[in-house]
Amino acid sequence: MATFISVPLKKTSEVDLVKPLSKFVTAAYPASEEQAEYLRAVEELNKLRKNALGRPLDKHESSLEILLRYYDQLCAIEPKFPFSENQLCLTFTWKDAFDKGSLFGGSVKLALASLGYEKTCVLFNAAALASQIASEQNLDNDEGLKAAAKYYQLAGGAFGHIKDTVLSALNREPTMDISPETVCTLSHIMLAQAQEVFFLKATSDKMKDALIAKLANQAADFYCDAFKQCQYKDNLPKEVIPVLAAKHCIMQANAELHQSILAKQKKRFGEEIARLQHAADLVKNVASRYDEYVSVKDLSDKINRALTAAKKDNDFIYHDRVPEVKDLEHICKAVLVKASPITPPLSQKFTDLFEKMVPMAVQQSMSIYSQRKAETVNRLVGTMRETTNLCNGVLASLNLPAALEDLSGDSIPQSIAEKARSVVQLGGLQSIEQLIKDLPELLTRNREILDESLKMLDNEETTDNELRTKFNQRWNRTPSGDLYKPLRAEGGNFRDILDKAVQADQVVRDRYSAHGDMIALLCRPEDELNAAIPSANPTKTLQGSEVVNVLRSLLSQLDEMKKERETIEGEIKAVTFDMSATFLMALAQDGVLNEEQLSLSQLDQLYGAYNQRVQATVRTQEELLGQVQTSHQEFSSLKQSNTEANQREEVLKKLASAHDSYVEISSNLREGTKFYNDLTEILLKFQNKCSDIVFARKTEREELLKELQQSIAREPSAPSFNVPAYQSTPAAGPTPAPRTVFPLQPQQAQQQPPAKPQPPTRPPPPSIIPQAASTAPTNTPATGPPSSNPPPMAPPSQAQGPPYPTYQGYPGYYQVPMGYNPYPYGQYNMPYMPYQATPGQGGYPGAPPAGQPYPGYPQQPPQQQPYYPQQ
């Protein structure tokens, strides 16, 4: 008889993977064919989970293949999606495989927002299904034996892998079925059964008895280890312990049996008998204690036949001394089983649905690299723009080039006219005023989004704290305050950014207020602009002087340098490089990413030359501006100086400075508008992230509340108390046969155990013996007519029923309440109504003839005095 243990599958609740994963894909990847491919992969993943967990699975290899495919896919997507409580939050709910629950409380289950928890439970189901498939194999042929050994070793490896990883995957106390102690025991059981299968294979192939004995002894050791692990723990169903004890004895008996054959071959007849006697004792122990779980009749008969023959031969022929069992040599052991390593992919047909998606480590490194690149570009571009603004400011303070163009003293300088036309083309005052007007609205919108996001977190955290205060230790989920720390830090960063933006906006407004009048003057028609500029005495004598030519040459070089900077800025912004290949290669080679080292090295290669060119333009500008200032001093000394000339030069300086300020203010306002619009998209994503985690926490809260209600319903409503001895029924007979979800799969027909003896019949209640009415008065005649029916017969002496308790005063009877009379008819002088038989209807079975009394029943008592006084 081969009885094998198989493990039941865990049950889970349905989870919608499409919505959260699709939202992440849409947010992380731009609309393209790549995004559409990922969205289709999300749909396929959801279907795969439903096929693997949402329906009953047959005990077939194809069902196991589906489970392994889903497990492999989970392992593949784990590094590619940010599964966590505060990012991509998916709550998985699983029930304890061994807990059947109660009528009111339901079964034990655990809900966690952890992909590691989902992986652990799926691997548990794969191991459980493998054990069921192995238990269904036909062990009468080689194919069945090989398949059983394969699946038992796979189950043992899977349970062992769970033991090593479950605590780190869950970061909290797991349910009993996946606790390290339980899965360690299950792993030992699976390996013991695999070793037993190898023993059956060796027996079927009729290998040498020495090898068979070693295999059986090792299997007995495995069963013994598993028995010791669960003997004093309540982590497995109670039916497992006797089965493990029985299998240990059976495999030890088989080892002794085959070792006795080896002893006989070596002519150690006393040892043969001792081993057979030991085997017989072991089998007898199993038959007496565990016969309901395992049948050993065939093995017992085989051992007894061999023992009888060996004793007979030894008594008549060999007369060899039979040693004690403790003096026998220990049987060697041979381990042929090994837990299958759990190294994904486990499925033979696995293809990653998200093969083209890079891991999250690479995505995060790419994000940090993009920030570093943007900082580098902004630093180089900012340096060039600051240097250009410094140059413009110096030239405007010197009234260059307007001073060189205004030698006539009564017309608009060409540079001023060009700057006026440039301001008008850029939109003039109306454009700037509209941009300034839009900024507060954009700022308010962003603040509202941020405040609403943080308010959702505050409300949920308040609710969580109230429930934690109410349930104390029972509210055992992660506190919202700890969970929301990254989100609050991110929200605080956004708020700081908005505050700095407000300060920058104010700087732009102040600058506009300072140069608004001159900018308005530049926007006027040319004749009005010319009239607004004071006229001065002509200085045409300087028209062909050397100093003027030097200044014009220097200003031309400065203009060329500005154009070069614009070219460099365009080239810097156009630099692109895909770092994903570099990060993927480093991750594949080293297993980790040193993002900082790789990014800085690559950025230095990309922008090192541009940095040198920018620094060169800065040095060139410093030299040119020094020469310009020197030449301008000589030019100023040659000019005819008067009040009108000074006023005209001052206005021209302000107009030149107003143009530069207009260009910078306009650029700043457009950048600010773009900044607020971009920040709105980022804040909307942040709001969605907050909304998702709050919704997930709400779902988790409802699940936990439901579990707490069920737990409270399972708790006893009153403390335990001792039941009276007469109400307790002693247990009769051995423990009943197992009827749990931890099935024992028989390979052969098991003989039914003999019927249990019925308990003896209860003793009958005491017979009713009527007392003589010797004290009844005789002077009051009975008022009722003579009865034709005698009183009924006393109850039979062998009546069945529960024993009635006795009370003091009347042994065998209940106490009669005060004022109660069982014969009320005579109490109030009411006539006794005799029984009138219905014509044509037979009498009561066993009734005496008419007019004869029922034997043994008390007669009608005589008339008594009324208890109450008569009126």
Protein Blocks (a to p, Z undefined) as FASTA:
>chain_A
ZZdddddddddddddfklmmmmmmmmmpccdfklmmmmmmmmmmmmmmmmmmmpccdddf
klmmmmmmmmmmmmmmmmmpccdfklcccddddddfklgbjfknopaddddddfklmmmm
mmmmmmmmmmmmmmmpcfkbfklmmmmmmmmmmmmmmmmmmmmmmmmmnopacdfklgmk
lmmmmmmmmmmmmmmmmmmmmmmnopafklmmmmmmmmmmmmmmmmmmmmmcckbcfklm
mmmmmmmmmmmmmmmmmmmmmmmmnopaklmmmmmmmmmmmmmmmmmmmmmmpccklmmm
mmmmmmmmmmmmmmmmnopacddfklpccdddddfbdcddddddfbfkbccfklmpccfk
lmmmmmmmmmmmmmmmmmmmmmmmmmmmmmmmmmmmnopaklmmmmnopaccfklmmmmm
mmmmnnpjmlmmmmmmmmmmmmmmmmmmmmmmmmmmmmmmmmmmmmmmmnmmmlmcccfk
lmmmmmmmmmmmmmmmmmmmmmmmmmmmmmmmmmmmmmmmmmpcfklmmmmpccdddfkk
lmmgmklmmmmmmmmmmmmmmmmmmmmmmmmmmpccdfklmmmmmmmmnopacfklmmmm
mmmmmmmmmmmmmmmmmmmmmmmmmmmmmmmmmmmmmpccdfklmmmmmmmmmmmmmmmm
mmmmmmmmmmmmmmmmmmmmmmmmmmmmmmmmmmmmmmmmmmmmmmmmmmmmmpcfbdcd
dddfklpccdedjddddddfbdcddfbdcdddddddddddddddddddddddfkbcfkbc
cfbdcdfbdcdddddfkbgcddddddehiahiacddehiafblmlmnopacddddddehi
acdehiacehiacehiacdddddddfbdcZZ
